[in-house]
Amino acid sequence: MAWTTPTAFFFSAIGLALLGLTVLEILRPTARVRGFLPMATTRGDRFFISLLSAAFIHLLWLGLVDGGLLIASCASALWAALLMRWG
């Protein structure tokens, strides 16, 4: 993998999100909740599921569509927001 500016931005964003989740967990500990997912999850579980989902959304987009990744990124961000809120 080439270490380019977008790659550095991507890994920095994930690192900052994990740092933010850690601070939020210290300030406001989470409890397992049951949303539309078929299991009780914590905030960290939903974040991990949203990262995996974003990877699969992007892979499906690359496999099925010849366009750019902006629409897949927007769909992934929307899915992550829904998952973090109501998942």
Backbone as CSV, one residue per row, in Angstrom:
resi,resn,N_x,N_y,N_z,CA_x,CA_y,CA_z,C_x,C_y,C_z
1,MET,0.848,-1.163,0.000,0.000,0.000,0.000,0.898,1.231,0.000
2,ALA,0.561,2.167,-0.837,1.330,3.403,-0.915,0.862,4.364,0.174
3,TRP,1.802,4.937,0.872,1.472,5.897,1.917,1.346,7.277,1.290
4,THR,0.137,7.586,0.878,-0.157,8.868,0.259,-0.904,9.739,1.257
5,THR,-1.173,10.962,0.869,-1.926,11.868,1.741,-3.327,11.332,2.058
6,PRO,-4.083,10.820,1.075,-5.392,10.255,1.427,-5.294,9.071,2.381
7,THR,-4.268,8.235,2.225,-4.089,7.105,3.129,-3.808,7.582,4.543
8,ALA,-2.945,8.580,4.664,-2.639,9.136,5.983,-3.877,9.773,6.602
9,PHE,-4.664,10.464,5.792,-5.901,11.077,6.290,-6.878,10.012,6.778
10,PHE,-6.998,8.926,6.022,-7.916,7.848,6.384,-7.549,7.230,7.731
11,PHE,-6.278,6.859,7.886,-5.859,6.232,9.141,-5.871,7.228,10.300
12,SER,-5.595,8.492,10.031,-5.681,9.513,11.080,-7.120,9.705,11.531
13,ALA,-8.050,9.684,10.582,-9.466,9.837,10.926,-9.950,8.678,11.790
14,ILE,-9.545,7.456,11.460,-9.940,6.302,12.276,-9.305,6.395,13.660
15,GLY,-8.042,6.806,13.717,-7.381,6.971,15.015,-8.048,8.025,15.869
16,LEU,-8.429,9.147,15.259,-9.124,10.195,16.007,-10.505,9.734,16.464
17,ALA,-11.178,8.953,15.628,-12.491,8.424,16.024,-12.353,7.473,17.209
18,LEU,-11.329,6.621,17.188,-11.101,5.719,18.322,-10.736,6.492,19.583
19,LEU,-9.939,7.539,19.432,-9.601,8.379,20.576,-10.849,9.061,21.133
20,GLY,-11.687,9.562,20.235,-12.946,10.181,20.667,-13.865,9.200,21.367
21,LEU,-13.953,7.981,20.844,-14.774,6.962,21.496,-14.218,6.584,22.866
22,THR,-12.902,6.577,22.999,-12.289,6.279,24.296,-12.608,7.358,25.311
23,VAL,-12.477,8.612,24.909,-12.795,9.732,25.805,-14.274,9.695,26.173
24,LEU,-15.127,9.452,25.188,-16.564,9.384,25.453,-16.906,8.230,26.398
25,GLU,-16.205,7.116,26.256,-16.436,5.970,27.149,-16.018,6.294,28.575
26,ILE,-14.948,7.048,28.738,-14.504,7.436,30.080,-15.499,8.409,30.706
27,LEU,-15.956,9.369,29.909,-16.872,10.382,30.442,-18.287,9.850,30.635
28,ARG,-18.764,9.069,29.683,-20.124,8.523,29.739,-20.084,7.053,29.361
29,PRO,-19.859,6.166,30.334,-19.786,4.733,30.015,-21.057,4.247,29.325
30,THR,-20.872,3.369,28.384,-22.001,2.863,27.611,-22.524,1.565,28.203
31,ALA,-23.767,1.311,27.938,-24.390,0.050,28.337,-24.826,-0.668,27.065
32,ARG,-24.952,-1.962,27.156,-25.435,-2.704,25.992,-26.895,-2.330,25.739
33,VAL,-27.181,-1.991,24.499,-28.555,-1.662,24.113,-28.942,-2.535,22.931
34,ARG,-30.214,-2.672,22.745,-30.730,-3.467,21.632,-31.508,-2.542,20.712
35,GLY,-30.986,-2.385,19.507,-31.651,-1.577,18.494,-32.178,-2.480,17.393
36,PHE,-31.980,-2.070,16.140,-32.471,-2.894,15.036,-31.527,-4.056,14.704
37,LEU,-30.319,-4.058,15.259,-29.432,-5.198,15.070,-29.938,-6.382,15.896
38,PRO,-29.672,-7.604,15.463,-30.230,-8.766,16.170,-29.483,-9.140,17.450
39,MET,-28.717,-8.203,17.990,-27.972,-8.480,19.220,-27.806,-7.186,19.997
40,ALA,-27.561,-7.298,21.276,-27.289,-6.123,22.096,-25.856,-5.677,21.817
41,THR,-25.656,-4.379,21.598,-24.335,-3.872,21.235,-23.983,-2.654,22.077
42,THR,-22.689,-2.402,22.167,-22.196,-1.182,22.795,-21.817,-0.198,21.697
43,ARG,-21.433,0.983,22.096,-21.018,2.019,21.150,-19.830,1.537,20.310
44,GLY,-18.877,0.898,20.943,-17.707,0.386,20.233,-18.059,-0.730,19.257
45,ASP,-18.995,-1.594,19.638,-19.454,-2.653,18.737,-20.058,-2.055,17.473
46,ARG,-20.918,-1.057,17.650,-21.567,-0.432,16.504,-20.561,0.292,15.616
47,PHE,-19.524,0.898,16.221,-18.480,1.545,15.431,-17.718,0.507,14.605
48,PHE,-17.365,-0.608,15.210,-16.662,-1.669,14.498,-17.521,-2.221,13.358
49,ILE,-18.796,-2.448,13.616,-19.697,-2.947,12.578,-19.816,-1.932,11.448
50,SER,-19.846,-0.644,11.783,-19.939,0.378,10.732,-18.668,0.422,9.883
51,LEU,-17.486,0.203,10.478,-16.253,0.141,9.696,-16.251,-1.059,8.755
52,LEU,-16.678,-2.220,9.258,-16.762,-3.403,8.397,-17.787,-3.197,7.282
53,SER,-18.914,-2.603,7.627,-19.944,-2.345,6.624,-19.442,-1.395,5.552
54,ALA,-18.698,-0.368,5.953,-18.159,0.581,4.978,-17.205,-0.120,4.013
55,ALA,-16.403,-1.028,4.518,-15.497,-1.775,3.645,-16.284,-2.609,2.636
56,PHE,-17.327,-3.282,3.093,-18.117,-4.108,2.182,-18.899,-3.260,1.187
57,ILE,-19.424,-2.123,1.623,-20.132,-1.222,0.704,-19.188,-0.762,-0.397
58,HIS,-17.974,-0.394,-0.030,-17.006,0.058,-1.027,-16.587,-1.077,-1.964
59,LEU,-16.384,-2.264,-1.423,-16.020,-3.397,-2.280,-17.147,-3.751,-3.247
60,LEU,-18.378,-3.750,-2.775,-19.517,-3.996,-3.666,-19.605,-2.928,-4.744
61,TRP,-19.395,-1.676,-4.347,-19.456,-0.583,-5.307,-18.383,-0.759,-6.383
62,LEU,-17.163,-1.085,-5.963,-16.088,-1.290,-6.927,-16.364,-2.471,-7.849
63,GLY,-17.013,-3.493,-7.329,-17.300,-4.671,-8.130,-18.467,-4.521,-9.078
64,LEU,-19.418,-3.663,-8.737,-20.645,-3.578,-9.522,-20.776,-2.321,-10.363
65,VAL,-20.064,-1.258,-10.007,-20.244,0.037,-10.676,-18.888,0.535,-11.158
66,ASP,-18.875,1.189,-12.296,-17.629,1.731,-12.832,-17.392,3.179,-12.425
67,GLY,-18.226,3.735,-11.585,-18.097,5.132,-11.191,-17.115,5.337,-10.049
68,GLY,-17.017,6.583,-9.621,-16.147,6.929,-8.508,-16.712,6.449,-7.187
69,LEU,-15.935,6.639,-6.140,-16.310,6.128,-4.822,-17.050,7.144,-3.954
70,LEU,-17.330,8.324,-4.478,-17.987,9.342,-3.653,-19.372,8.890,-3.189
71,ILE,-20.123,8.267,-4.069,-21.471,7.806,-3.687,-21.366,6.677,-2.661
72,ALA,-20.409,5.777,-2.827,-20.221,4.697,-1.855,-19.786,5.273,-0.508
73,SER,-18.955,6.292,-0.521,-18.527,6.919,0.734,-19.701,7.608,1.427
74,CYS,-20.541,8.275,0.657,-21.728,8.920,1.246,-22.690,7.874,1.812
75,ALA,-22.874,6.784,1.083,-23.743,5.710,1.577,-23.169,5.095,2.843
76,SER,-21.861,4.925,2.896,-21.219,4.371,4.088,-21.358,5.306,5.280
77,ALA,-21.194,6.604,5.054,-21.334,7.578,6.141,-22.772,7.610,6.655
78,LEU,-23.735,7.548,5.739,-25.145,7.531,6.151,-25.458,6.254,6.938
79,TRP,-24.984,5.115,6.455,-25.186,3.849,7.159,-24.549,3.888,8.544
80,ALA,-23.338,4.440,8.640,-22.654,4.523,9.937,-23.436,5.407,10.903
81,ALA,-23.956,6.520,10.417,-24.750,7.405,11.281,-26.014,6.705,11.770
82,LEU,-26.702,6.006,10.878,-27.900,5.268,11.291,-27.551,4.154,12.276
83,LEU,-26.477,3.466,12.012,-26.069,2.356,12.876,-25.649,2.843,14.254
84,MET,-24.903,3.933,14.302,-24.465,4.454,15.594,-25.648,4.997,16.403
85,ARG,-26.633,5.540,15.739,-27.782,6.127,16.448,-28.817,5.080,16.868
86,TRP,-29.226,4.223,15.926,-30.337,3.313,16.206,-29.964,1.847,16.141
87,GLY,-28.698,1.524,15.940,-28.289,0.129,15.797,-28.259,-0.573,17.093
